[in-house]
């Protein structure tokens, strides 16, 4: 890999990512979640690290049409939940103002967060313990196949050879595939991550998804004491992972636009949160147009598999996607439907 473990150039770093069973708009992934929870819990046991913070959480809906598929996900897997009216929710959650248009409040009792920094460390530790060899800070310059061998050449001059290769290059995927004559319809979103100060210790907000005009979500205090994380799922599209083509003024304009939306929601719905963010961080998502992942063999290459386009919602199910990619690489059966995750749908150039 080009960078070190836990680097901040992608979307797999930081202190928290939402985890939940319900996935109403993308039901394929709801099927993965029981296994994902079980795998994270198993990694907790073998590593001795706390990787999950299952506070429970709420999802706010203005439409029953959006609510119903999420409820179905939970019922399909026997996950405990409740649906509250606006009045019931305001009584139970006085730290938020839940307005009448939020007609449905879904409580999911095993909703919460995974802790990416700790998850990555625990995974790498187990990988090395079981005999794996990690090579970081070693950028790849080319990938090729010759007969039954995959060859990976690095900028340092080191060359690696093997029988199979799995590529998970995140926002650098197109750059890595370009010398191989392939280009995919992918977009890189730069996400603004603000942290907001809580003003009352007794009014802490739980993990929350807002299914409103803006797709926003909130994670309670985990990373910064006395602060919650509240952000949009969207952000500006950038032309390259480094975001070097935009001026500083353009970057600040995009941040200000994000913050204007979030500040308005904080003022309207979070009376015990300071409406000015205390600090800001960033991450980058690789997005596909349909928000589905890539989990497939690379066209024209018999021994190379690609995992990517995790579209800002892939970390929570990383143990499952990892197993799927290994099965694809070793020609073993996969128990999940990957039809919508084929790479051909995203090909825009193939030489």
Beta strands, then each sheet from edge to edge (+ up, - down):
strand 1: 17-19
strand 2: 52-53
strand 3: 57-61
strand 4: 81-84
strand 5: 104-108
strand 6: 112-114
strand 7: 140-146
strand 8: 149-154
strand 9: 159-162
strand 10: 165-167
strand 11: 182-184
strand 12: 186-197
strand 13: 207-211
strand 14: 215-219
strand 15: 227-232
strand 16: 236-238
strand 17: 279-288
strand 18: 294-297
strand 19: 304-308
strand 20: 347-350
sheet 1: 1+ 6- 2+
sheet 2: 4+ 5- 3+ 13+ 14- 15+ 12- 16+
sheet 3: 4+ 5- 3+ 13+ 14- 15+ 12- 17+
sheet 4: 7+ 8- 9+
sheet 5: 10+ 19+ 18-
sheet 6: 11+ 20-
end
